[in-house]
Amino acid sequence: MSKFTTSMMIGGVVLSALSANAQAAITVLDKNPQSNSLLAPLSLTVGGSIRPEWSFNNNGKGDARKGHDGGSRFKFGADYKLDDHTSFIGYYELGVNMAHLLGMDGRYPEGSNIKNKRQLYAGVKDDRFGTLTYGQQYGVYYSVIGIKSDVWDNDGLASGDSMGINPSYDGGGRAKNSIKYTNDFGPVTLTANYLLPQSELPDGSGLNYRRTNGGGLGLDYKITKDLTLSGAYSLTDAYMKDAGNNEKEYHQQLSGTALTWTPNNWYLVTTASYYKDFIPSQHTTLSRYFAGSGYGLEAFGGYTFNIDKHYLKSIQPYVAVDSLQLKGQDDYHANHTYVGVGTTIGYGLSVYVERTFTASSDKQPDQTFVTVFYDF
């Protein structure tokens, strides 16, 4: 299996946020405007999502029928109000492999960590001047483009937030050591970030990756209340270094556009992304570590039927497609079609059942996913 194929499979399972199911949070401390105490302006929230998952390769090989963790996480937020417009904010999100935590042998990759820091940032939020934060947080590409199509289970197989060498380092996903600014200007939402230098990352093949700097700019333009046009561009300067301290510099480019339409109970989105020296090649040499140019396309269409019964809140059948094409000597392609249904039971519980049909140059099998979400 190629290096970028492994990255896609991990990204599809671990990074799939299914955003509509991830918004719940519990307020454990609320602001008290009637009090003069030091803690009166402070509010604290906690939340999370526990995600047992079962996946099946439809060729009968390598099935994970015992089940595994599908990306469980816990989140903590803080907001300290300074005045009517301005607050200090903080956010921490911790990923936990529940199967590993519970010692369920054979249900998690050998050598994997029980927990990992997904996000940790702090900053200032002002309803007039915008929000400025520093830490590990979503970069411009994911905030503006990737999040729009991160809405089905086995997704992320053609988007930049999971296709690079590591989303915490290359700026495609939850970038470490980054500064981010967002603000609304009428129908336009501006997102910009700057990536500070980051320590070296061993790639497992004897080479090391290091980000020296980077940055990006993205815009969401609300054409109507149901239709949004988005665009983003990100550039990361980095180098690869071998054991002999020989180096090769790369200027990694990641750009994309998205069109999102949400009439009534529909959610329709399509995204297109362009990659330049961003996705690792099959040939991991110092001089040709990344796969040159490539592009990814994604589209999703789903309709939510609101049931509103005691133990059945809604059902959303959906269809999605994506395509990844890499040029040059890699000449890799992968096309996927997804058919699924998401059922919201209530009390934080929902279930997704999804079938992936694959046509790829490395002959990956079709897959079926069953994921249970408990969101709180």
N, C-alpha and C positions, 0 to 999 in steps of 0.2 A: 504493500500500500504506500502511496506517495506521501510525502510530508504534508503537503497542503490538504490531502484528503483526510488525514488524521485530524488536522486542525479543524476542518469543516465538521466532522462528526462530533468532536468534543463541543465545538461552538453551538451546534444545533441542539444538543441536549442540555448543556449547562447554561447557555446564555438566553434561552428562550424565556422571555419575561411574561408573555401573555398579559400585556399591560392592564387590560380591563379587570384582571383578577388580583392585581397587586397594589391596590390603592387603599385598602382598609388599614386603619391604625387606631390604637386605643390611647386616649388622653389620660395620662396618669397624674398630671398636674396642670391646672388651667390658670390663666392670668386672673388676678383678683384686683380689679380697679378700685375696690372699696378699702383696700388695705394699704398701709404705708410701709410694710416690711420690705426688706431687701429682695425677697423672693416673689413679691407681688407681680412684677412684670414677666415672670418666667412661666412658660408652658413646656411640658415634656410629653412626648408621645412614644409609644412602642408599637411594633407590629411585626408581621412576618408571614412566611408562606412555607408550609411543609409539603413536600412533593414526592411521594412514592411513585415510581414509574416502572413500567414493564415494556420492553421492546423485543421485537421478534424479527429476525432476518428471514425473509420468505423463501430463501433457498435452503433453509434447514441447518445452516452452519453458523456457529457463533452466537446462537440465541441467548438472550439474557432473561430466560423465563423465571429465574428466581426473583427478579426485580432488583432495583437499585434506586439511588436517590436521584431525582430529576432536577436538582438545583435549589434545594431548600435554603432559605435565608431569613435572618432576623434583622430588624432595623430600629434605630433609635433617633429621634429628632428633638431638637431644642430650639426655642425661640424666646429671646429676651428683648422685650419691647422697650426702646429708649424714649420714643415719643409717638405721636399719632401716625407718623410716616415711616419710622426707621426701627429696625430690629437687628440685633446680632442673631445669627442662626448657626446651627451645627447639625451634622447628619453623620450617622455611622451605620453601615450595613455589613453584616457578617454572614458569609456563606458557610454552611455547615453540612457536611456529608453525613446524613443521619445513619445510613447503613454502616459507615465506618465508626461513627460514634458509638453505636450499639454493638460493635464487634461482630457484625454479620459477615463472616468470612465468605469470600467468593462473590460478594455483591458490590465490590468497589475495586478500582485499579490498585495493584500492588504498588506501594511506595507513595500513594497519594496522601495528601494532608486531610486531617479531619475537618479543619476550618481554614478559611481564607478571607482576607479583608477585601470586600467588594468595593466599598466606597468609604471614605472618611474625609470630610471637608468642613470648613467653617468660613464665615464671612459676614457681610453686611447686606441687608435687604431693605430697599427704600422704594415706596410705591411711586415716586417721582423720578428717581435717578437710576433705578435698576438694581440688579443684584450682582455683587462681586464676591467670589469665593476662591479659596485656595485649598488644595489637597489632592486626594485621589477621587476623581469624579468623571462623569461621562464627558467625552470630548465633543467637538463641534459636529463631526460627522454623525455620531449616534444620536445626539440630542436633536438634530434637525432632520436627518434622513433615516437612519437605522431604526429608530424607535417607531416610525410610522408603520413598518412592515414586520415588526417584532411581535406578531400577534397570533402565530400558530405554533404548534408544538415543536416539530423537527425543523425549525426555521434557521436562518442565519447561514445557509449554505452558499450564498452568493453575495453577502453583504460584508462590508469592510470591518465591522465591529468584531468579527470572528475569523477573518481570513488571513490576518497578518501573523507575524512571528509571535507576538504576545500583545493583547489589547491594553495591558497595563503599561506598556513601554512605547509602542509605536503610535499611540494617539488615536487608534481606530475605535477603542472602546472606553473602558474606565481608566483613564490615563493617570498615572502617579505624578506627583510633583507638578501640578498644573494650576494655572490661574484662569478663571472663567468669568465672563461678563455676559449678562442677558438684560434686555430692556425692550419695552414695547413702545413703538412710535406709530400711533394710530393703528392701521391694519397690518403693520409690519412688526415682527418680532426679530430682533437682532441678537445673534449669539456669536461671541468671539472668545478665543482662548489663546494662551501662550504656554508652551511646554518647556519647562526648565530642564537642564541637563540631568541625566539619570545614570545610576551605576550600571556596570556591565551585567549582561544577562547571558549565561551559558546556554547554548542552543541544544546541547546533548550530542553534538557531532565533533566537538573539539574546537568550535569557533565561538566567539563571544560577540554579542550585539550591544552597542551602546548608542543611546540617543544623546545628541549634543544640544539640540534645540528644536523648536517647531512651533507651529501656530495654525490657526484656522479661522474662517469666517463663514457664517451661515445666516440665511434669511428665510423666514416663514411669511408669506404674503397671503392674507385672508381675503380672497377674491369676493366670496360671499360668506354667509354664516355657515354654509355646508361645504365649501370648496376652498382648499388651501394649496398653494403652489410653494414648494420649498427648494432651496439650493444650498450647497455647502462645498467648501474647498479646504483641504488640509495639506500642509507640507511639513514633513519631518526630516531633519538632517540627522543622519546616523552613520556609523561605520561598523564594519565587521573586522574582527582581529583574530589571527590564528595564534598557535602556541609559540611561534617565532616572532611575535609582535609585528608581523606584517599586517597592514591595514588596507581596506578598500572603503571609500566613502560612497554613500548613497543618498540621493535626494528623493525621498519617498513621497509620492503624490497620491492623494485619495480625494476624489470628488464625487458628487452625486446630486441627483434631483429627484423630487417626489411630487406626486399629485394625489391628494387625499380628498375623497368625496363621501360625505356622510348624510345622505338624504333619508329622513325618517329613521327606520331601523336598519338601514344598510350601512356597512363599512366597506368601502372600496378604496384600494390604494395601489399605486404602481410606483416603483422606484427604479432608477438606472444609476449605476456606479461605474467609475473608471479608475483603474489602478495602474500605477507606474512605479516599478521597483518596490512593490508593497507586499505581494504574496510570495512566500518562500518557494523556490524552485524545487523540482525533483533532483536537481544536480547541485548539491550544497557545497560548491567550491567558493573560495574567497572572492574570486574575480567575477563570479556569476551566481551570486547567492539567491537573488530574487528573480522572479519569472518575467521580468520585463513588463510589457503592457498587457492589459486584460480588461474585461468588463463583466459586470454582473447585473442581471435584470431580475426583479421580483414583482409579483402581483398577487393580490388577495381580494376575494369577494365573499362576504358573509352577511347573512340576514338573521336578525335576532327576533325570535317569536317570544313575546312576553306572556308567560303562563300565569304567574303570580298566584300560585297555589301554595299551600302550607309547606310542602316538601318538594316543590318544583317551581322555580322562579322563572327560568327562561331556557330556551334551546336555540343554539346557533349552528346550523349547517354551513359549511364553507368549502370553497375550492381555492387552491393557491398554486402558483407555478413559479419556478425560478430557472435561471440559466447562468452558468459561469463559463467563460471562454478565456483561455490564456493563449497568447500568441508566442511566436518564436519557436525555439527548439522544444519547449515543453509541449506545445500543441495539445493542451488538455481541455476537455469540455465535459460538462455535466449538466443535464437537464432533469428537473424533478417536477412531478405533478403530485399534489396533495389533495386528498379528499377526507374531510373529517367532520366531526360534530362536537360542539362543546355544550355541556349541560350544567346549568347552575342550579344546584339543589337547594341552597339556602344555608344559613348558619355557618357561612364561610366555606362550605363544601362545593366543589365543582369537579366534573370529570370530563376529560377530553379523550376521544378515540380517533385515531388518525392513521391513514394508510399513505405511504410514500412510494411512488412509482419512479424508478430511476433509469436513466439512459446516460451512461458515462463511459469515457474512454478507458477507464480502469475497471469496468465491469462490476461496479458495486451492486449489491442485491436490493430488491424492494424491501421495505420495512413496514412494520405496524407498531404504533405506539399507543399505550394506554397510560394516562397520567391522572392521578388524583391530586387535587389542590385543597389544602386547608389553609385559608387566609384569615388572618386576625390582625 
